[in-house]
Amino acid sequence: MQGVARSLFTCDLEGPLRHLMMEGAVLQLLALQAAAVGAATPRRGPGLSVRERAAIDEARERLLSNMRDPPTLGALAAAVGLGEKRLNAGFREIYGGTLFEVLRNFRLDQARQALEEEPSSLKVIAHRVGYSHVSNFIHAYRARFGAPPRASMKRAGEQA
């Protein structure tokens, strides 16, 4: 932009050519400024339609109805009539995370509730919410809540 602006003042042309060159430089400066503003403005796709919102709500219900054996992204998208990318983008917009982040968080919330309310083993609870390996469950639980699942079990025992 500085180079274009300098050319306005260091022009050796006279008459109509100078006038034409100055108009061109001004238009170039305006185009550069518009491009800079456009790059700084975050772009959002079109919002979700009522039909898309209903389809995404239906997809969430289908997804969470069977935590142990959830449908694949492709199967879920086909069942509700949306593309996979649109379904995931809709989940991010409505629920704040991708489809499988929502599933993982729901599973872990259910597990936490079970750990705090009932005397079951970690293996039983992990399997009930869809984890086939206890180590994967413990890792995910710790990442989500900042403490291992046994800490929730101890708190439940202390409160009883």
N, C-alpha and C positions, 0 to 999 in steps of 0.2 A: 504494500500500500504506500509505503514511503517513497519508493521509486516512482510510482505513478504520480504521486503528488509533486515530487521534485520536477518531473517532466513538464508540469504546467508552467513552471517558472523559468525553465532553462531551454525554452523553445526558440530556435533560430528562424522559424517561419514567420511570415507576415501576411496580413490580409485574410482572405477566406480560408486558406489552408491552415493558418494559425487557429482560426475560429473552429474549424472542423476538428483539428487535433485536440483542442481543449474540450470540446463536447465529448469526444471519444474517451478522453482521460477521465472526465467526470462520470460518464456512464460506467467505465471500468471500476472506478472507486465505489460507486453505488452497488455494483454487482458483488465486489469483494466484501463489502459491509453486509449485504444481505446474506451472503454465503456464511459469514462468520456468525451472524445471529441465528441462522437456521441450524448450524452445527451445535450451537449452545442450547437450543431448545430441545428437550427430550421429545421423541416422537412416540405417540401411542397409536396403536391400531384402533379400528372402530370398536366401540363398546359391544358388549354382548346383547343379543336380542332376547326378547322374552322367551322365545322357543329354545335358544341356546342355554339360557339360565335354567329352564325346566329340565333340559337334557342333562346338564351338569349336576343338578340336584339328584336326578334319577340315577346317574352314574355313581354318585357318592353313596346313595342308599344301597345300590347293588354291590359296590366295592366293600362296604363295611358290614354287609349282612353275613358274610362268611369270611372272617379274618383268617381262618386256617387254610383256605383254598381260594384266594381271590382270583377273579378273572384277569387275563392279561390286558394290557393297555389296548391292543388291537381289538380284542373281543368286546371289551367294554365300549370302546368308541363305536364299533359297528352296531352294538345293541341299542345305543342311544341316538345313532344317526349323525355323529360328528366325526371329523377327522381326528387322528391322534394328537396332532400339534394343537388344534383348536381346543380339544378337551383338556390337555395339560395347561394351556394358556388360561382357559376358563377357570380351572382349579386354582391356579396361582392368583387370579384376580379375585375370586370369591372367597377362597379358603386360605390364601396366603402361602401356598406351597404346591408342589406338583402332586399329582395323583398319588404316587407312592410315598411321598413325604406325609401326606394326610393319613394314609393307611398306617404308616409306621407310628406316627404320633398317636393315633387312635388306639392301636395295639398296646403301646406303652402306657397310655393313660388307663386302659382297662386293666393292664397288669398291675399297675400301681394300686389301683383301687382294690383289686383282689388280694394283693400282698398285705394291705393295711386292714382288710376286713375278715380274712379267713385263714385258718392255719393249713396251708397247702405247701407242698415242696416247690422249689423253684422250677424243677423239671415239669411238673404238672401245669403250673401257671404259664410257663413259657410255651408249652405245647398248645394249651388252650387258646392263646392269643396268636398262634401261627408261627412260632419259632421252633424249628426241628432240632436245633442245637442250643443248649443252654448257654454255651460260651458266647454265641452271637447275641442272644437275648441280654446277657449281662453287659456286654460291650455297648449295645444300643441303649440300654437303660441308663448306664453310667453317663453316656454322651448326652442324653436328654435331660436327666435330672441332677447330674453332678455328684451322684453317690451310687454305690452298688445297690441292687435290689434288697439285699439282706438288711440294709439300713432301714428300709421301709418296714421290713418284718419286725425289726427290733422296736421301732417306734410304735407299731401296732401292739406289741407285747407289753410295752411300758404303759400305754394308755388303758389297757384292759384292767 
